[in-house]
Amino acid sequence: MGLAKASNRQIKGINGKTINPIKKDWSIRLSDALWAHKTAYKTSIGMSPYRIVFRKPCWLPVELEHQTYLVIKKLYMCMDEVGKKRRVHIQELEEIRNNAYENEAIYKKKNESFS
């Protein structure tokens, strides 16, 4: 429950900095605030939430066009090779998640010593 409150507080802060003073456009800006929150580096886990989910950093639209070209090139690979690579990617994802949990534990331990 505490993590959700912290995330909501961060999103509210981002939204507060981007909306106009009348504060009538907050719902329009909410998706931008959520995107900023998901793609920002978090010290507590040592990476962005986006990276935990997708195993890679977020790309800008221009970079996506280039990546699309690379993906199309990769599609011509042998299906056995694709299966092997998929298993390796799943293992890498598990390592990234474990690393995030370890970083979170280290972060909490450091903060406890300051309290």
Biopython code that builds the backbone (N, CA, C, O; Angstrom):
import numpy as np
from Bio.PDB.StructureBuilder import StructureBuilder

atoms = [
    (1, "MET", "N", (0.826, -1.185, 0.000)),
    (1, "MET", "CA", (0.000, 0.000, 0.000)),
    (1, "MET", "C", (0.873, 1.253, 0.000)),
    (1, "MET", "O", (0.518, 2.247, -0.633)),
    (2, "GLY", "N", (1.998, 1.221, 0.693)),
    (2, "GLY", "CA", (2.882, 2.371, 0.750)),
    (2, "GLY", "C", (3.491, 2.699, -0.603)),
    (2, "GLY", "O", (3.680, 3.870, -0.931)),
    (3, "LEU", "N", (3.803, 1.667, -1.396)),
    (3, "LEU", "CA", (4.382, 1.892, -2.716)),
    (3, "LEU", "C", (3.390, 2.584, -3.641)),
    (3, "LEU", "O", (3.767, 3.459, -4.420)),
    (4, "ALA", "N", (2.133, 2.195, -3.555)),
    (4, "ALA", "CA", (1.105, 2.827, -4.391)),
    (4, "ALA", "C", (0.938, 4.297, -4.005)),
    (4, "ALA", "O", (0.789, 5.157, -4.873)),
    (5, "LYS", "N", (0.965, 4.578, -2.717)),
    (5, "LYS", "CA", (0.834, 5.968, -2.273)),
    (5, "LYS", "C", (2.025, 6.792, -2.750)),
    (5, "LYS", "O", (1.858, 7.929, -3.189)),
    (6, "ALA", "N", (3.219, 6.223, -2.664)),
    (6, "ALA", "CA", (4.410, 6.942, -3.111)),
    (6, "ALA", "C", (4.344, 7.214, -4.612)),
    (6, "ALA", "O", (4.679, 8.308, -5.065)),
    (7, "SER", "N", (3.914, 6.221, -5.373)),
    (7, "SER", "CA", (3.785, 6.401, -6.826)),
    (7, "SER", "C", (2.742, 7.461, -7.149)),
    (7, "SER", "O", (2.967, 8.319, -8.003)),
    (8, "ASN", "N", (1.614, 7.404, -6.476)),
    (8, "ASN", "CA", (0.564, 8.395, -6.707)),
    (8, "ASN", "C", (1.055, 9.807, -6.367)),
    (8, "ASN", "O", (0.728, 10.766, -7.065)),
    (9, "ARG", "N", (1.841, 9.928, -5.295)),
    (9, "ARG", "CA", (2.380, 11.224, -4.905)),
    (9, "ARG", "C", (3.323, 11.760, -5.989)),
    (9, "ARG", "O", (3.294, 12.945, -6.321)),
    (10, "GLN", "N", (4.167, 10.860, -6.539)),
    (10, "GLN", "CA", (5.090, 11.275, -7.601)),
    (10, "GLN", "C", (4.325, 11.704, -8.855)),
    (10, "GLN", "O", (4.654, 12.716, -9.473)),
    (11, "ILE", "N", (3.316, 10.938, -9.220)),
    (11, "ILE", "CA", (2.516, 11.272, -10.407)),
    (11, "ILE", "C", (1.793, 12.597, -10.203)),
    (11, "ILE", "O", (1.713, 13.416, -11.119)),
    (12, "LYS", "N", (1.270, 12.801, -9.004)),
    (12, "LYS", "CA", (0.597, 14.066, -8.689)),
    (12, "LYS", "C", (1.584, 15.230, -8.792)),
    (12, "LYS", "O", (1.225, 16.305, -9.271)),
    (13, "GLY", "N", (2.821, 15.022, -8.346)),
    (13, "GLY", "CA", (3.840, 16.068, -8.444)),
    (13, "GLY", "C", (4.193, 16.394, -9.887)),
    (13, "GLY", "O", (4.334, 17.560, -10.255)),
    (14, "ILE", "N", (4.335, 15.354, -10.700)),
    (14, "ILE", "CA", (4.619, 15.565, -12.127)),
    (14, "ILE", "C", (3.467, 16.314, -12.774)),
    (14, "ILE", "O", (3.673, 17.279, -13.509)),
    (15, "ASN", "N", (2.265, 15.865, -12.497)),
    (15, "ASN", "CA", (1.080, 16.504, -13.073)),
    (15, "ASN", "C", (0.969, 17.958, -12.613)),
    (15, "ASN", "O", (0.581, 18.827, -13.394)),
    (16, "GLY", "N", (1.305, 18.225, -11.361)),
    (16, "GLY", "CA", (1.240, 19.579, -10.832)),
    (16, "GLY", "C", (2.188, 20.535, -11.531)),
    (16, "GLY", "O", (1.916, 21.732, -11.631)),
    (17, "LYS", "N", (3.297, 20.006, -12.012)),
    (17, "LYS", "CA", (4.278, 20.853, -12.701)),
    (17, "LYS", "C", (3.921, 21.100, -14.164)),
    (17, "LYS", "O", (4.451, 22.027, -14.777)),
    (18, "THR", "N", (3.041, 20.293, -14.726)),
    (18, "THR", "CA", (2.753, 20.424, -16.155)),
    (18, "THR", "C", (1.390, 21.044, -16.468)),
    (18, "THR", "O", (1.172, 21.503, -17.589)),
    (19, "ILE", "N", (0.478, 21.065, -15.509)),
    (19, "ILE", "CA", (-0.841, 21.627, -15.806)),
    (19, "ILE", "C", (-0.825, 23.142, -15.673)),
    (19, "ILE", "O", (0.064, 23.715, -15.042)),
    (20, "ASN", "N", (-1.821, 23.781, -16.276)),
    (20, "ASN", "CA", (-1.883, 25.239, -16.198)),
    (20, "ASN", "C", (-2.407, 25.665, -14.825)),
    (20, "ASN", "O", (-2.957, 24.842, -14.093)),
    (21, "PRO", "N", (-2.243, 26.941, -14.469)),
    (21, "PRO", "CA", (-2.641, 27.400, -13.132)),
    (21, "PRO", "C", (-4.124, 27.210, -12.813)),
    (21, "PRO", "O", (-4.482, 27.094, -11.641)),
    (22, "ILE", "N", (-4.979, 27.176, -13.808)),
    (22, "ILE", "CA", (-6.409, 26.997, -13.563)),
    (22, "ILE", "C", (-6.713, 25.546, -13.174)),
    (22, "ILE", "O", (-7.728, 25.268, -12.535)),
    (23, "LYS", "N", (-5.840, 24.641, -13.558)),
    (23, "LYS", "CA", (-5.908, 23.218, -13.207)),
    (23, "LYS", "C", (-7.104, 22.504, -13.817)),
    (23, "LYS", "O", (-7.617, 21.548, -13.236)),
    (24, "LYS", "N", (-7.554, 22.956, -14.979)),
    (24, "LYS", "CA", (-8.668, 22.286, -15.630)),
    (24, "LYS", "C", (-8.200, 21.254, -16.657)),
    (24, "LYS", "O", (-9.009, 20.472, -17.155)),
    (25, "ASP", "N", (-6.925, 21.242, -16.975)),
    (25, "ASP", "CA", (-6.441, 20.307, -17.989)),
    (25, "ASP", "C", (-5.692, 19.115, -17.389)),
    (25, "ASP", "O", (-4.943, 18.445, -18.099)),
    (26, "TRP", "N", (-5.881, 18.841, -16.095)),
    (26, "TRP", "CA", (-5.130, 17.775, -15.450)),
    (26, "TRP", "C", (-5.415, 16.406, -16.058)),
    (26, "TRP", "O", (-4.510, 15.577, -16.148)),
    (27, "SER", "N", (-6.657, 16.153, -16.478)),
    (27, "SER", "CA", (-6.985, 14.836, -17.031)),
    (27, "SER", "C", (-6.320, 14.617, -18.392)),
    (27, "SER", "O", (-6.005, 13.485, -18.760)),
    (28, "ILE", "N", (-6.111, 15.700, -19.131)),
    (28, "ILE", "CA", (-5.440, 15.605, -20.422)),
    (28, "ILE", "C", (-3.966, 15.302, -20.223)),
    (28, "ILE", "O", (-3.373, 14.557, -21.003)),
    (29, "ARG", "N", (-3.377, 15.869, -19.194)),
    (29, "ARG", "CA", (-1.945, 15.712, -18.924)),
    (29, "ARG", "C", (-1.609, 14.446, -18.136)),
    (29, "ARG", "O", (-0.435, 14.112, -17.980)),
    (30, "LEU", "N", (-2.611, 13.747, -17.643)),
    (30, "LEU", "CA", (-2.360, 12.587, -16.795)),
    (30, "LEU", "C", (-1.584, 11.490, -17.512)),
    (30, "LEU", "O", (-0.676, 10.902, -16.924)),
    (31, "SER", "N", (-1.916, 11.201, -18.763)),
    (31, "SER", "CA", (-1.194, 10.139, -19.471)),
    (31, "SER", "C", (0.274, 10.504, -19.663)),
    (31, "SER", "O", (1.136, 9.628, -19.609)),
    (32, "ASP", "N", (0.572, 11.788, -19.885)),
    (32, "ASP", "CA", (1.973, 12.223, -19.983)),
    (32, "ASP", "C", (2.689, 12.043, -18.647)),
    (32, "ASP", "O", (3.843, 11.616, -18.608)),
    (33, "ALA", "N", (2.007, 12.368, -17.562)),
    (33, "ALA", "CA", (2.600, 12.205, -16.236)),
    (33, "ALA", "C", (2.862, 10.725, -15.939)),
    (33, "ALA", "O", (3.903, 10.375, -15.382)),
    (34, "LEU", "N", (1.926, 9.872, -16.308)),
    (34, "LEU", "CA", (2.123, 8.432, -16.100)),
    (34, "LEU", "C", (3.299, 7.911, -16.912)),
    (34, "LEU", "O", (4.094, 7.108, -16.423)),
    (35, "TRP", "N", (3.407, 8.371, -18.158)),
    (35, "TRP", "CA", (4.530, 7.953, -19.010)),
    (35, "TRP", "C", (5.858, 8.406, -18.397)),
    (35, "TRP", "O", (6.821, 7.641, -18.357)),
    (36, "ALA", "N", (5.902, 9.649, -17.923)),
    (36, "ALA", "CA", (7.124, 10.165, -17.299)),
    (36, "ALA", "C", (7.483, 9.344, -16.067)),
    (36, "ALA", "O", (8.653, 9.043, -15.832)),
    (37, "HIS", "N", (6.481, 8.987, -15.290)),
    (37, "HIS", "CA", (6.721, 8.199, -14.078)),
    (37, "HIS", "C", (7.249, 6.802, -14.416)),
    (37, "HIS", "O", (8.183, 6.318, -13.776)),
    (38, "LYS", "N", (6.657, 6.162, -15.412)),
    (38, "LYS", "CA", (7.048, 4.792, -15.773)),
    (38, "LYS", "C", (8.425, 4.712, -16.400)),
    (38, "LYS", "O", (9.105, 3.694, -16.268)),
    (39, "THR", "N", (8.852, 5.773, -17.083)),
    (39, "THR", "CA", (10.119, 5.715, -17.803)),
    (39, "THR", "C", (11.269, 6.371, -17.051)),
    (39, "THR", "O", (12.409, 6.314, -17.512)),
    (40, "ALA", "N", (11.002, 6.991, -15.909)),
    (40, "ALA", "CA", (12.052, 7.661, -15.134)),
    (40, "ALA", "C", (12.842, 6.639, -14.317)),
    (40, "ALA", "O", (12.288, 5.652, -13.834)),
    (41, "TYR", "N", (14.124, 6.886, -14.173)),
    (41, "TYR", "CA", (15.006, 6.036, -13.379)),
    (41, "TYR", "C", (14.623, 6.158, -11.907)),
    (41, "TYR", "O", (14.472, 7.265, -11.390)),
    (42, "LYS", "N", (14.468, 5.024, -11.240)),
    (42, "LYS", "CA", (14.135, 5.001, -9.818)),
    (42, "LYS", "C", (15.342, 4.488, -9.042)),
    (42, "LYS", "O", (15.796, 3.366, -9.266)),
    (43, "THR", "N", (15.851, 5.294, -8.145)),
    (43, "THR", "CA", (17.027, 4.928, -7.371)),
    (43, "THR", "C", (16.774, 3.685, -6.529)),
    (43, "THR", "O", (17.665, 2.853, -6.362)),
    (44, "SER", "N", (15.584, 3.559, -6.009)),
    (44, "SER", "CA", (15.282, 2.442, -5.111)),
    (44, "SER", "C", (15.401, 1.082, -5.785)),
    (44, "SER", "O", (15.776, 0.106, -5.134)),
    (45, "ILE", "N", (15.088, 0.997, -7.078)),
    (45, "ILE", "CA", (15.179, -0.294, -7.774)),
    (45, "ILE", "C", (16.328, -0.319, -8.771)),
    (45, "ILE", "O", (16.607, -1.360, -9.366)),
    (46, "GLY", "N", (16.994, 0.807, -8.959)),
    (46, "GLY", "CA", (18.159, 0.858, -9.833)),
    (46, "GLY", "C", (17.844, 0.846, -11.313)),
    (46, "GLY", "O", (18.727, 0.568, -12.124)),
    (47, "MET", "N", (16.615, 1.138, -11.687)),
    (47, "MET", "CA", (16.194, 1.180, -13.092)),
    (47, "MET", "C", (14.790, 1.775, -13.161)),
    (47, "MET", "O", (14.206, 2.109, -12.131)),
    (48, "SER", "N", (14.256, 1.905, -14.353)),
    (48, "SER", "CA", (12.894, 2.420, -14.499)),
    (48, "SER", "C", (11.895, 1.259, -14.446)),
    (48, "SER", "O", (12.248, 0.132, -14.791)),
    (49, "PRO", "N", (10.661, 1.517, -14.023)),
    (49, "PRO", "CA", (9.640, 0.474, -14.072)),
    (49, "PRO", "C", (9.441, -0.064, -15.488)),
    (49, "PRO", "O", (9.162, -1.249, -15.674)),
    (50, "TYR", "N", (9.582, 0.796, -16.467)),
    (50, "TYR", "CA", (9.466, 0.370, -17.867)),
    (50, "TYR", "C", (10.493, -0.719, -18.177)),
    (50, "TYR", "O", (10.176, -1.696, -18.854)),
    (51, "ARG", "N", (11.715, -0.555, -17.687)),
    (51, "ARG", "CA", (12.773, -1.526, -17.970)),
    (51, "ARG", "C", (12.478, -2.865, -17.289)),
    (51, "ARG", "O", (12.788, -3.917, -17.847)),
    (52, "ILE", "N", (11.900, -2.841, -16.124)),
    (52, "ILE", "CA", (11.562, -4.097, -15.446)),
    (52, "ILE", "C", (10.568, -4.896, -16.286)),
    (52, "ILE", "O", (10.706, -6.108, -16.447)),
    (53, "VAL", "N", (9.577, -4.206, -16.812)),
    (53, "VAL", "CA", (8.534, -4.884, -17.577)),
    (53, "VAL", "C", (9.026, -5.332, -18.948)),
    (53, "VAL", "O", (8.778, -6.465, -19.362)),
    (54, "PHE", "N", (9.726, -4.440, -19.653)),
    (54, "PHE", "CA", (10.082, -4.704, -21.046)),
    (54, "PHE", "C", (11.535, -5.102, -21.281)),
    (54, "PHE", "O", (11.934, -5.316, -22.426)),
    (55, "ARG", "N", (12.345, -5.207, -20.199)),
    (55, "ARG", "CA", (13.746, -5.635, -20.283)),
    (55, "ARG", "C", (14.632, -4.689, -21.086)),
    (55, "ARG", "O", (15.722, -5.088, -21.496)),
    (56, "LYS", "N", (14.212, -3.479, -21.321)),
    (56, "LYS", "CA", (15.019, -2.526, -22.087)),
    (56, "LYS", "C", (14.587, -1.117, -21.737)),
    (56, "LYS", "O", (13.468, -0.903, -21.270)),
    (57, "PRO", "N", (15.474, -0.152, -21.960)),
    (57, "PRO", "CA", (15.076, 1.232, -21.693)),
    (57, "PRO", "C", (14.058, 1.721, -22.711)),
    (57, "PRO", "O", (13.885, 1.122, -23.773)),
    (58, "CYS", "N", (13.403, 2.792, -22.383)),
    (58, "CYS", "CA", (12.407, 3.376, -23.266)),
    (58, "CYS", "C", (13.080, 4.036, -24.467)),
    (58, "CYS", "O", (14.147, 4.636, -24.335)),
    (59, "TRP", "N", (12.456, 3.924, -25.628)),
    (59, "TRP", "CA", (13.000, 4.506, -26.862)),
    (59, "TRP", "C", (12.184, 5.702, -27.297)),
    (59, "TRP", "O", (10.970, 5.743, -27.098)),
    (60, "LEU", "N", (12.855, 6.681, -27.893)),
    (60, "LEU", "CA", (12.161, 7.827, -28.483)),
    (60, "LEU", "C", (11.548, 7.403, -29.810)),
    (60, "LEU", "O", (12.018, 6.432, -30.403)),
    (61, "PRO", "N", (10.515, 8.092, -30.303)),
    (61, "PRO", "CA", (9.874, 7.698, -31.567)),
    (61, "PRO", "C", (10.844, 7.569, -32.744)),
    (61, "PRO", "O", (10.687, 6.670, -33.570)),
    (62, "VAL", "N", (11.838, 8.448, -32.833)),
    (62, "VAL", "CA", (12.804, 8.350, -33.928)),
    (62, "VAL", "C", (13.601, 7.052, -33.806)),
    (62, "VAL", "O", (13.888, 6.394, -34.805)),
    (63, "GLU", "N", (13.948, 6.698, -32.590)),
    (63, "GLU", "CA", (14.693, 5.465, -32.364)),
    (63, "GLU", "C", (13.828, 4.244, -32.685)),
    (63, "GLU", "O", (14.342, 3.210, -33.112)),
    (64, "LEU", "N", (12.524, 4.367, -32.479)),
    (64, "LEU", "CA", (11.624, 3.254, -32.764)),
    (64, "LEU", "C", (11.607, 2.907, -34.249)),
    (64, "LEU", "O", (11.537, 1.733, -34.613)),
    (65, "GLU", "N", (11.671, 3.914, -35.099)),
    (65, "GLU", "CA", (11.692, 3.641, -36.538)),
    (65, "GLU", "C", (12.901, 2.794, -36.890)),
    (65, "GLU", "O", (12.797, 1.845, -37.668)),
    (66, "HIS", "N", (14.045, 3.136, -36.318)),
    (66, "HIS", "CA", (15.265, 2.370, -36.569)),
    (66, "HIS", "C", (15.131, 0.956, -36.002)),
    (66, "HIS", "O", (15.529, -0.019, -36.640)),
    (67, "GLN", "N", (14.569, 0.856, -34.799)),
    (67, "GLN", "CA", (14.388, -0.448, -34.175)),
    (67, "GLN", "C", (13.426, -1.319, -34.984)),
    (67, "GLN", "O", (13.617, -2.531, -35.079)),
    (68, "THR", "N", (12.404, -0.711, -35.561)),
    (68, "THR", "CA", (11.463, -1.461, -36.384)),
    (68, "THR", "C", (12.179, -2.103, -37.563)),
    (68, "THR", "O", (11.921, -3.257, -37.907)),
    (69, "TYR", "N", (13.062, -1.362, -38.165)),
    (69, "TYR", "CA", (13.852, -1.901, -39.275)),
    (69, "TYR", "C", (14.684, -3.102, -38.806)),
    (69, "TYR", "O", (14.763, -4.114, -39.502)),
    (70, "LEU", "N", (15.296, -2.986, -37.637)),
    (70, "LEU", "CA", (16.111, -4.088, -37.123)),
    (70, "LEU", "C", (15.260, -5.318, -36.812)),
    (70, "LEU", "O", (15.688, -6.449, -37.045)),
    (71, "VAL", "N", (14.064, -5.096, -36.290)),
    (71, "VAL", "CA", (13.167, -6.215, -35.978)),
    (71, "VAL", "C", (12.759, -6.929, -37.261)),
    (71, "VAL", "O", (12.719, -8.159, -37.304)),
    (72, "ILE", "N", (12.458, -6.170, -38.295)),
    (72, "ILE", "CA", (12.081, -6.782, -39.572)),
    (72, "ILE", "C", (13.223, -7.643, -40.098)),
    (72, "ILE", "O", (12.993, -8.727, -40.636)),
    (73, "LYS", "N", (14.443, -7.163, -39.943)),
    (73, "LYS", "CA", (15.600, -7.954, -40.375)),
    (73, "LYS", "C", (15.698, -9.253, -39.569)),
    (73, "LYS", "O", (16.036, -10.302, -40.118)),
    (74, "LYS", "N", (15.405, -9.180, -38.276)),
    (74, "LYS", "CA", (15.514, -10.354, -37.406)),
    (74, "LYS", "C", (14.427, -11.392, -37.698)),
    (74, "LYS", "O", (14.611, -12.568, -37.385)),
    (75, "LEU", "N", (13.313, -10.990, -38.283)),
    (75, "LEU", "CA", (12.216, -11.915, -38.537)),
    (75, "LEU", "C", (12.596, -13.035, -39.502)),
    (75, "LEU", "O", (11.935, -14.073, -39.532)),
    (76, "TYR", "N", (13.612, -12.845, -40.259)),
    (76, "TYR", "CA", (14.028, -13.862, -41.220)),
    (76, "TYR", "C", (14.926, -14.916, -40.595)),
    (76, "TYR", "O", (15.609, -15.654, -41.305)),
    (77, "MET", "N", (14.928, -14.990, -39.266)),
    (77, "MET", "CA", (15.751, -15.972, -38.568)),
    (77, "MET", "C", (15.052, -17.333, -38.531)),
    (77, "MET", "O", (13.845, -17.435, -38.747)),
    (78, "CYS", "N", (15.831, -18.362, -38.256)),
    (78, "CYS", "CA", (15.318, -19.729, -38.091)),
    (78, "CYS", "C", (14.474, -19.792, -36.809)),
    (78, "CYS", "O", (14.840, -19.190, -35.800)),
    (79, "MET", "N", (13.360, -20.508, -36.845)),
    (79, "MET", "CA", (12.461, -20.572, -35.691)),
    (79, "MET", "C", (13.115, -21.230, -34.472)),
    (79, "MET", "O", (12.820, -20.852, -33.338)),
    (80, "ASP", "N", (14.000, -22.211, -34.691)),
    (80, "ASP", "CA", (14.703, -22.823, -33.563)),
    (80, "ASP", "C", (15.581, -21.796, -32.853)),
    (80, "ASP", "O", (15.657, -21.757, -31.625)),
    (81, "GLU", "N", (16.231, -20.979, -33.649)),
    (81, "GLU", "CA", (17.091, -19.936, -33.088)),
    (81, "GLU", "C", (16.254, -18.907, -32.321)),
    (81, "GLU", "O", (16.676, -18.407, -31.279)),
    (82, "VAL", "N", (15.081, -18.602, -32.838)),
    (82, "VAL", "CA", (14.186, -17.666, -32.161)),
    (82, "VAL", "C", (13.767, -18.232, -30.804)),
    (82, "VAL", "O", (13.731, -17.505, -29.811)),
    (83, "GLY", "N", (13.453, -19.521, -30.760)),
    (83, "GLY", "CA", (13.070, -20.158, -29.497)),
    (83, "GLY", "C", (14.184, -20.110, -28.475)),
    (83, "GLY", "O", (13.942, -19.839, -27.299)),
    (84, "LYS", "N", (15.402, -20.371, -28.913)),
    (84, "LYS", "CA", (16.553, -20.310, -28.011)),
    (84, "LYS", "C", (16.748, -18.896, -27.477)),
    (84, "LYS", "O", (16.980, -18.694, -26.285)),
    (85, "LYS", "N", (16.650, -17.922, -28.378)),
    (85, "LYS", "CA", (16.822, -16.531, -27.953)),
    (85, "LYS", "C", (15.716, -16.116, -26.988)),
    (85, "LYS", "O", (15.959, -15.366, -26.042)),
    (86, "ARG", "N", (14.510, -16.603, -27.227)),
    (86, "ARG", "CA", (13.387, -16.277, -26.336)),
    (86, "ARG", "C", (13.646, -16.806, -24.929)),
    (86, "ARG", "O", (13.386, -16.112, -23.946)),
    (87, "ARG", "N", (14.153, -18.027, -24.831)),
    (87, "ARG", "CA", (14.473, -18.587, -23.512)),
    (87, "ARG", "C", (15.552, -17.762, -22.817)),
    (87, "ARG", "O", (15.475, -17.523, -21.611)),
    (88, "VAL", "N", (16.551, -17.329, -23.571)),
    (88, "VAL", "CA", (17.616, -16.495, -23.003)),
    (88, "VAL", "C", (17.033, -15.166, -22.526)),
    (88, "VAL", "O", (17.400, -14.680, -21.457)),
    (89, "HIS", "N", (16.129, -14.576, -23.309)),
    (89, "HIS", "CA", (15.515, -13.306, -22.914)),
    (89, "HIS", "C", (14.679, -13.470, -21.649)),
    (89, "HIS", "O", (14.663, -12.577, -20.802)),
    (90, "ILE", "N", (13.993, -14.587, -21.511)),
    (90, "ILE", "CA", (13.202, -14.832, -20.302)),
    (90, "ILE", "C", (14.122, -14.936, -19.090)),
    (90, "ILE", "O", (13.808, -14.406, -18.025)),
    (91, "GLN", "N", (15.252, -15.612, -19.246)),
    (91, "GLN", "CA", (16.223, -15.715, -18.153)),
    (91, "GLN", "C", (16.795, -14.342, -17.803)),
    (91, "GLN", "O", (16.978, -14.022, -16.629)),
    (92, "GLU", "N", (17.076, -13.534, -18.822)),
    (92, "GLU", "CA", (17.585, -12.173, -18.582)),
    (92, "GLU", "C", (16.555, -11.334, -17.841)),
    (92, "GLU", "O", (16.904, -10.565, -16.946)),
    (93, "LEU", "N", (15.289, -11.479, -18.210)),
    (93, "LEU", "CA", (14.224, -10.750, -17.527)),
    (93, "LEU", "C", (14.179, -11.134, -16.050)),
    (93, "LEU", "O", (14.035, -10.275, -15.180)),
    (94, "GLU", "N", (14.301, -12.414, -15.780)),
    (94, "GLU", "CA", (14.284, -12.876, -14.393)),
    (94, "GLU", "C", (15.466, -12.293, -13.617)),
    (94, "GLU", "O", (15.316, -11.914, -12.455)),
    (95, "GLU", "N", (16.638, -12.218, -14.252)),
    (95, "GLU", "CA", (17.809, -11.627, -13.606)),
    (95, "GLU", "C", (17.587, -10.138, -13.324)),
    (95, "GLU", "O", (17.964, -9.643, -12.262)),
    (96, "ILE", "N", (16.979, -9.431, -14.269)),
    (96, "ILE", "CA", (16.705, -8.004, -14.075)),
    (96, "ILE", "C", (15.739, -7.800, -12.916)),
    (96, "ILE", "O", (15.934, -6.905, -12.093)),
    (97, "ARG", "N", (14.701, -8.624, -12.846)),
    (97, "ARG", "CA", (13.744, -8.510, -11.740)),
    (97, "ARG", "C", (14.408, -8.809, -10.409)),
    (97, "ARG", "O", (14.187, -8.094, -9.432)),
    (98, "ASN", "N", (15.221, -9.861, -10.360)),
    (98, "ASN", "CA", (15.924, -10.185, -9.120)),
    (98, "ASN", "C", (16.854, -9.046, -8.719)),
    (98, "ASN", "O", (16.956, -8.707, -7.540)),
    (99, "ASN", "N", (17.530, -8.458, -9.701)),
    (99, "ASN", "CA", (18.414, -7.330, -9.431)),
    (99, "ASN", "C", (17.622, -6.151, -8.858)),
    (99, "ASN", "O", (18.082, -5.474, -7.939)),
    (100, "ALA", "N", (16.440, -5.917, -9.403)),
    (100, "ALA", "CA", (15.601, -4.828, -8.899)),
    (100, "ALA", "C", (15.179, -5.083, -7.455)),
    (100, "ALA", "O", (15.186, -4.159, -6.642)),
    (101, "TYR", "N", (14.811, -6.322, -7.123)),
    (101, "TYR", "CA", (14.436, -6.648, -5.745)),
    (101, "TYR", "C", (15.623, -6.475, -4.800)),
    (101, "TYR", "O", (15.458, -5.966, -3.691)),
    (102, "GLU", "N", (16.812, -6.889, -5.221)),
    (102, "GLU", "CA", (18.012, -6.715, -4.403)),
    (102, "GLU", "C", (18.316, -5.235, -4.201)),
    (102, "GLU", "O", (18.636, -4.813, -3.090)),
    (103, "ASN", "N", (18.218, -4.447, -5.269)),
    (103, "ASN", "CA", (18.464, -3.006, -5.157)),
    (103, "ASN", "C", (17.458, -2.353, -4.218)),
    (103, "ASN", "O", (17.815, -1.457, -3.452)),
    (104, "GLU", "N", (16.209, -2.791, -4.270)),
    (104, "GLU", "CA", (15.177, -2.255, -3.382)),
    (104, "GLU", "C", (15.505, -2.568, -1.924)),
    (104, "GLU", "O", (15.347, -1.713, -1.052)),
    (105, "ALA", "N", (15.965, -3.798, -1.660)),
    (105, "ALA", "CA", (16.320, -4.188, -0.295)),
    (105, "ALA", "C", (17.503, -3.364, 0.207)),
    (105, "ALA", "O", (17.500, -2.912, 1.352)),
    (106, "ILE", "N", (18.507, -3.167, -0.635)),
    (106, "ILE", "CA", (19.669, -2.356, -0.257)),
    (106, "ILE", "C", (19.241, -0.924, 0.021)),
    (106, "ILE", "O", (19.687, -0.319, 0.995)),
    (107, "TYR", "N", (18.381, -0.382, -0.829)),
    (107, "TYR", "CA", (17.893, 0.985, -0.662)),
    (107, "TYR", "C", (17.139, 1.132, 0.662)),
    (107, "TYR", "O", (17.343, 2.100, 1.396)),
    (108, "LYS", "N", (16.270, 0.168, 0.959)),
    (108, "LYS", "CA", (15.510, 0.228, 2.213)),
    (108, "LYS", "C", (16.439, 0.155, 3.415)),
    (108, "LYS", "O", (16.251, 0.873, 4.397)),
    (109, "LYS", "N", (17.451, -0.723, 3.336)),
    (109, "LYS", "CA", (18.387, -0.882, 4.446)),
    (109, "LYS", "C", (19.157, 0.422, 4.678)),
    (109, "LYS", "O", (19.381, 0.813, 5.824)),
    (110, "LYS", "N", (19.563, 1.092, 3.598)),
    (110, "LYS", "CA", (20.276, 2.369, 3.728)),
    (110, "LYS", "C", (19.370, 3.420, 4.367)),
    (110, "LYS", "O", (19.816, 4.181, 5.225)),
    (111, "ASN", "N", (18.114, 3.467, 3.959)),
    (111, "ASN", "CA", (17.189, 4.464, 4.494)),
    (111, "ASN", "C", (16.844, 4.190, 5.945)),
    (111, "ASN", "O", (16.581, 5.127, 6.698)),
    (112, "GLU", "N", (16.839, 2.921, 6.358)),
    (112, "GLU", "CA", (16.549, 2.600, 7.759)),
    (112, "GLU", "C", (17.641, 3.160, 8.663)),
    (112, "GLU", "O", (17.364, 3.592, 9.781)),
    (113, "SER", "N", (18.876, 3.152, 8.183)),
    (113, "SER", "CA", (19.974, 3.646, 9.009)),
    (113, "SER", "C", (19.888, 5.165, 9.218)),
    (113, "SER", "O", (20.433, 5.687, 10.190)),
    (114, "PHE", "N", (19.207, 5.873, 8.307)),
    (114, "PHE", "CA", (19.048, 7.326, 8.449)),
    (114, "PHE", "C", (17.895, 7.683, 9.366)),
    (114, "PHE", "O", (17.825, 8.810, 9.857)),
    (115, "SER", "N", (16.994, 6.752, 9.607)),
    (115, "SER", "CA", (15.800, 7.054, 10.422)),
    (115, "SER", "C", (16.105, 7.088, 11.891)),
    (115, "SER", "O", (15.210, 7.328, 12.702)),
]
sb = StructureBuilder()
sb.init_structure("model")
sb.init_model(0)
sb.init_chain("A")
sb.init_seg("    ")
for serial, (resi, resn, name, xyz) in enumerate(atoms, 1):
    if name == "N":
        sb.init_residue(resn, " ", resi, " ")
    sb.init_atom(name, np.array(xyz, "f"), 0.0, 1.0, " ", f" {name:<3s}", serial, name[0])
structure = sb.get_structure()
